[in-house]
Amino acid sequence: MFVAIVDVRILVEGASDVEVVSKALQGLALGSEYNITISSIIPTTNVEIAKSAAAGADLLIIATDADRVGRDLAERLFNELSEMVGKVERMKLPLGHDLEHVDVELVRKELKNTLVRAGLKSLQILPEYVSLRTQALDIKGRYENLMEEYQRLREEYESLKASYEELKAERDRLVEENEGLKALLENAKNIYSLEEAWKSLFPAEPVPDEEIVSLAVEKLGLAGKIIVGQGNVFTEDKGLLDELLRTIYLSLSIKEEALESPLEEEVKTEVQGEHEEGELEVKEIGSSSEPEEKEVKPDTFEGFIQGL
């Protein structure tokens, strides 16, 4: 099983402390014993430099002198860096910075104790860590379920969006069509059925052909005021339509009466008897002469009827 190496960094006050800590580390098998690596030893008392050097470390060891100045520096760095690294631990260096006079074994022992303390403190929070890890796994499972649900809802959304666009286009088309129908209905009050208009005036009479009505409109100079087509009549003046139909009716009536005049004279003969000479006497009781034709002036209504 692969175990990640713990990244440990050490903050010291000066360059001489770097030399002391480095000498102490030479006798420690940190990789095999603790599975850690000392990635850097940073000599600084500047908080900003310390922040930049320590950011992202798993464990940060603040190694300062055991005097008051060292304690104050360690406290200040601890407060500033705690939220930037996984864990911060304090380590006290023996007084003195001369490698020849510093007990390196003491420094090595303090360093090991510091690593052990850090590990023990980690064990103290292990139950909390396990609980948090369980919660994290639960949240991860819920997150994955939510992602699946999100993908499903996303696909459904895209489908509904496409349907919405189609319905919107259909709605726009229907609105446009409705506007056209509304305009048509506004004009429909001026459209009349030829049959209904005729029957309303002459219920018992047959409806004249549309061609006759169109011809009458033309002859009477009503083109544009009355439009005839497809069994309907359009006009803005219903009274004008009624007058037109009455005129047509009158014209057709007069023309029909004219066609019904006698074509030959009725002749009555009376047989009186047979004379002695064998002749048959016939008495004429009627006239065979044709009726005198009435003169019709072209500019009169009857002239218009003959033009039809």
VEXSE-875996 format. One record per residue (C-alpha): residue number from 1; x, y, z. Coordinates in steps of 0.25 Angstrom, whole numbers, plus 5000, padded with zeros to 4 digits. Layout:
BEGIN
(drenke NUM (X Y Z)) ...
//
This chain:
BEGIN
(drenke 1 (5000 5000 5000)) (drenke 2 (5006 5014 4996)) (drenke 3 (5007 5023 5008)) (drenke 4 (5009 5038 5005)) (drenke 5 (5022 5045 5010)) (drenke 6 (5019 5055 5020)) (drenke 7 (5025 5069 5016)) (drenke 8 (5032 5075 5029)) (drenke 9 (5038 5089 5028)) (drenke 10 (5046 5095 5040)) (drenke 11 (5047 5110 5043)) (drenke 12 (5059 5115 5050)) (drenke 13 (5064 5129 5054)) (drenke 14 (5077 5130 5047)) (drenke 15 (5088 5123 5038)) (drenke 16 (5095 5117 5050)) (drenke 17 (5083 5110 5054)) (drenke 18 (5081 5104 5040)) (drenke 19 (5095 5098 5042)) (drenke 20 (5092 5093 5056)) (drenke 21 (5078 5086 5051)) (drenke 22 (5085 5080 5039)) (drenke 23 (5096 5074 5048)) (drenke 24 (5085 5068 5057)) (drenke 25 (5077 5062 5045)) (drenke 26 (5089 5054 5040)) (drenke 27 (5087 5044 5051)) (drenke 28 (5072 5042 5049)) (drenke 29 (5065 5032 5039)) (drenke 30 (5053 5040 5037)) (drenke 31 (5048 5034 5024)) (drenke 32 (5048 5019 5029)) (drenke 33 (5044 5022 5044)) (drenke 34 (5034 5033 5042)) (drenke 35 (5031 5033 5027)) (drenke 36 (5035 5048 5026)) (drenke 37 (5044 5057 5019)) (drenke 38 (5050 5070 5023)) (drenke 39 (5048 5078 5010)) (drenke 40 (5054 5091 5015)) (drenke 41 (5060 5099 5027)) (drenke 42 (5057 5114 5026)) (drenke 43 (5065 5124 5034)) (drenke 44 (5056 5136 5036)) (drenke 45 (5049 5145 5046)) (drenke 46 (5040 5152 5036)) (drenke 47 (5026 5147 5036)) (drenke 48 (5023 5150 5021)) (drenke 49 (5036 5142 5017)) (drenke 50 (5032 5131 5027)) (drenke 51 (5018 5130 5021)) (drenke 52 (5023 5129 5007)) (drenke 53 (5033 5118 5011)) (drenke 54 (5023 5110 5020)) (drenke 55 (5011 5110 5011)) (drenke 56 (5005 5096 5008)) (drenke 57 (5014 5089 5018)) (drenke 58 (5008 5076 5025)) (drenke 59 (5016 5079 5038)) (drenke 60 (5023 5092 5041)) (drenke 61 (5033 5092 5053)) (drenke 62 (5037 5106 5058)) (drenke 63 (5051 5104 5065)) (drenke 64 (5055 5116 5073)) (drenke 65 (5064 5119 5085)) (drenke 66 (5058 5116 5099)) (drenke 67 (5060 5130 5103)) (drenke 68 (5048 5141 5104)) (drenke 69 (5052 5146 5090)) (drenke 70 (5051 5132 5084)) (drenke 71 (5038 5129 5091)) (drenke 72 (5031 5142 5086)) (drenke 73 (5036 5140 5072)) (drenke 74 (5030 5125 5072)) (drenke 75 (5017 5130 5078)) (drenke 76 (5016 5141 5067)) (drenke 77 (5019 5131 5056)) (drenke 78 (5010 5121 5061)) (drenke 79 (4998 5130 5061)) (drenke 80 (5001 5135 5047)) (drenke 81 (5004 5121 5041)) (drenke 82 (4994 5112 5047)) (drenke 83 (4984 5113 5036)) (drenke 84 (4994 5112 5025)) (drenke 85 (5000 5098 5028)) (drenke 86 (4994 5085 5033)) (drenke 87 (5000 5085 5047)) (drenke 88 (5010 5094 5054)) (drenke 89 (5019 5089 5065)) (drenke 90 (5029 5097 5075)) (drenke 91 (5043 5093 5077)) (drenke 92 (5053 5099 5086)) (drenke 93 (5068 5100 5083)) (drenke 94 (5078 5101 5093)) (drenke 95 (5084 5114 5095)) (drenke 96 (5097 5118 5087)) (drenke 97 (5099 5117 5072)) (drenke 98 (5113 5112 5072)) (drenke 99 (5113 5098 5066)) (drenke 100 (5125 5094 5074)) (drenke 101 (5119 5098 5087)) (drenke 102 (5105 5093 5084)) (drenke 103 (5101 5079 5088)) (drenke 104 (5096 5073 5075)) (drenke 105 (5091 5061 5082)) (drenke 106 (5082 5069 5090)) (drenke 107 (5077 5076 5078)) (drenke 108 (5074 5063 5071)) (drenke 109 (5067 5058 5083)) (drenke 110 (5058 5070 5084)) (drenke 111 (5055 5069 5069)) (drenke 112 (5051 5054 5071)) (drenke 113 (5042 5058 5083)) (drenke 114 (5036 5069 5074)) (drenke 115 (5032 5059 5063)) (drenke 116 (5027 5049 5074)) (drenke 117 (5018 5060 5080)) (drenke 118 (5013 5064 5066)) (drenke 119 (5010 5049 5064)) (drenke 120 (5003 5048 5077)) (drenke 121 (4995 5060 5076)) (drenke 122 (4991 5055 5062)) (drenke 123 (4986 5042 5069)) (drenke 124 (4978 5050 5079)) (drenke 125 (4970 5056 5067)) (drenke 126 (4969 5042 5060)) (drenke 127 (4955 5039 5065)) (drenke 128 (4950 5053 5060)) (drenke 129 (4958 5050 5047)) (drenke 130 (4951 5037 5045)) (drenke 131 (4938 5043 5047)) (drenke 132 (4941 5055 5038)) (drenke 133 (4946 5044 5027)) (drenke 134 (4933 5037 5029)) (drenke 135 (4925 5049 5027)) (drenke 136 (4934 5053 5015)) (drenke 137 (4931 5039 5009)) (drenke 138 (4916 5041 5011)) (drenke 139 (4917 5055 5005)) (drenke 140 (4925 5049 4993)) (drenke 141 (4914 5039 4991)) (drenke 142 (4903 5049 4992)) (drenke 143 (4911 5058 4983)) (drenke 144 (4912 5047 4972)) (drenke 145 (4897 5044 4973)) (drenke 146 (4894 5059 4972)) (drenke 147 (4903 5059 4960)) (drenke 148 (4895 5048 4953)) (drenke 149 (4882 5055 4957)) (drenke 150 (4888 5068 4952)) (drenke 151 (4892 5061 4938)) (drenke 152 (4878 5055 4937)) (drenke 153 (4871 5068 4941)) (drenke 154 (4880 5075 4931)) (drenke 155 (4876 5066 4920)) (drenke 156 (4862 5068 4923)) (drenke 157 (4864 5083 4924)) (drenke 158 (4870 5083 4910)) (drenke 159 (4858 5074 4905)) (drenke 160 (4848 5084 4911)) (drenke 161 (4855 5096 4906)) (drenke 162 (4855 5090 4892)) (drenke 163 (4840 5087 4894)) (drenke 164 (4838 5101 4899)) (drenke 165 (4844 5107 4887)) (drenke 166 (4835 5099 4878)) (drenke 167 (4823 5103 4886)) (drenke 168 (4827 5117 4886)) (drenke 169 (4829 5117 4871)) (drenke 170 (4815 5110 4870)) (drenke 171 (4809 5121 4879)) (drenke 172 (4816 5132 4871)) (drenke 173 (4810 5126 4858)) (drenke 174 (4796 5125 4865)) (drenke 175 (4797 5139 4870)) (drenke 176 (4800 5144 4856)) (drenke 177 (4789 5135 4850)) (drenke 178 (4779 5140 4861)) (drenke 179 (4782 5154 4857)) (drenke 180 (4779 5151 4843)) (drenke 181 (4766 5145 4847)) (drenke 182 (4763 5157 4855)) (drenke 183 (4765 5166 4844)) (drenke 184 (4757 5156 4835)) (drenke 185 (4746 5156 4845)) (drenke 186 (4746 5171 4845)) (drenke 187 (4744 5171 4830)) (drenke 188 (4734 5159 4831)) (drenke 189 (4723 5168 4835)) (drenke 190 (4724 5174 4821)) (drenke 191 (4723 5160 4814)) (drenke 192 (4710 5154 4811)) (drenke 193 (4705 5141 4805)) (drenke 194 (4699 5144 4792)) (drenke 195 (4688 5133 4794)) (drenke 196 (4685 5138 4808)) (drenke 197 (4684 5153 4803)) (drenke 198 (4675 5149 4792)) (drenke 199 (4666 5139 4800)) (drenke 200 (4664 5150 4811)) (drenke 201 (4658 5159 4800)) (drenke 202 (4651 5149 4791)) (drenke 203 (4650 5135 4798)) (drenke 204 (4642 5129 4788)) (drenke 205 (4650 5132 4776)) (drenke 206 (4662 5125 4771)) (drenke 207 (4676 5131 4773)) (drenke 208 (4682 5137 4760)) (drenke 209 (4695 5132 4755)) (drenke 210 (4707 5139 4760)) (drenke 211 (4710 5144 4746)) (drenke 212 (4697 5151 4745)) (drenke 213 (4700 5159 4758)) (drenke 214 (4714 5162 4753)) (drenke 215 (4709 5167 4740)) (drenke 216 (4699 5176 4747)) (drenke 217 (4710 5182 4756)) (drenke 218 (4718 5185 4744)) (drenke 219 (4706 5191 4736)) (drenke 220 (4701 5199 4748)) (drenke 221 (4715 5205 4750)) (drenke 222 (4716 5199 4764)) (drenke 223 (4730 5192 4762)) (drenke 224 (4739 5195 4774)) (drenke 225 (4727 5198 4783)) (drenke 226 (4721 5183 4781)) (drenke 227 (4730 5171 4779)) (drenke 228 (4724 5158 4775)) (drenke 229 (4732 5144 4776)) (drenke 230 (4731 5130 4781)) (drenke 231 (4716 5131 4785)) (drenke 232 (4719 5144 4794)) (drenke 233 (4717 5159 4792)) (drenke 234 (4726 5169 4799)) (drenke 235 (4721 5183 4801)) (drenke 236 (4722 5194 4812)) (drenke 237 (4707 5198 4809)) (drenke 238 (4697 5187 4811)) (drenke 239 (4686 5196 4806)) (drenke 240 (4694 5197 4793)) (drenke 241 (4694 5182 4792)) (drenke 242 (4679 5181 4794)) (drenke 243 (4676 5191 4783)) (drenke 244 (4685 5184 4774)) (drenke 245 (4677 5171 4777)) (drenke 246 (4664 5178 4775)) (drenke 247 (4668 5183 4762)) (drenke 248 (4673 5170 4757)) (drenke 249 (4660 5163 4762)) (drenke 250 (4652 5174 4754)) (drenke 251 (4660 5172 4742)) (drenke 252 (4659 5157 4742)) (drenke 253 (4644 5159 4744)) (drenke 254 (4642 5168 4733)) (drenke 255 (4650 5160 4723)) (drenke 256 (4642 5147 4727)) (drenke 257 (4629 5154 4724)) (drenke 258 (4634 5158 4711)) (drenke 259 (4638 5144 4707)) (drenke 260 (4624 5139 4711)) (drenke 261 (4617 5148 4700)) (drenke 262 (4608 5139 4689)) (drenke 263 (4616 5134 4677)) (drenke 264 (4604 5132 4668)) (drenke 265 (4589 5137 4668)) (drenke 266 (4578 5129 4674)) (drenke 267 (4569 5126 4662)) (drenke 268 (4555 5121 4665)) (drenke 269 (4547 5116 4653)) (drenke 270 (4532 5112 4653)) (drenke 271 (4526 5102 4644)) (drenke 272 (4513 5106 4640)) (drenke 273 (4509 5095 4630)) (drenke 274 (4511 5089 4617)) (drenke 275 (4505 5097 4605)) (drenke 276 (4498 5090 4593)) (drenke 277 (4510 5093 4584)) (drenke 278 (4519 5084 4594)) (drenke 279 (4526 5097 4600)) (drenke 280 (4529 5098 4614)) (drenke 281 (4527 5112 4620)) (drenke 282 (4537 5116 4630)) (drenke 283 (4535 5128 4639)) (drenke 284 (4547 5135 4644)) (drenke 285 (4546 5139 4658)) (drenke 286 (4560 5144 4662)) (drenke 287 (4571 5152 4655)) (drenke 288 (4584 5146 4650)) (drenke 289 (4592 5159 4650)) (drenke 290 (4605 5160 4659)) (drenke 291 (4604 5170 4671)) (drenke 292 (4611 5183 4669)) (drenke 293 (4625 5182 4675)) (drenke 294 (4627 5193 4686)) (drenke 295 (4639 5202 4683)) (drenke 296 (4649 5202 4695)) (drenke 297 (4659 5213 4697)) (drenke 298 (4673 5209 4700)) (drenke 299 (4675 5218 4712)) (drenke 300 (4663 5213 4719)) (drenke 301 (4662 5202 4729)) (drenke 302 (4656 5193 4719)) (drenke 303 (4668 5196 4710)) (drenke 304 (4677 5191 4721)) (drenke 305 (4669 5178 4722)) (drenke 306 (4670 5176 4707)) (drenke 307 (4685 5178 4709)) (drenke 308 (4685 5167 4719)) 
//
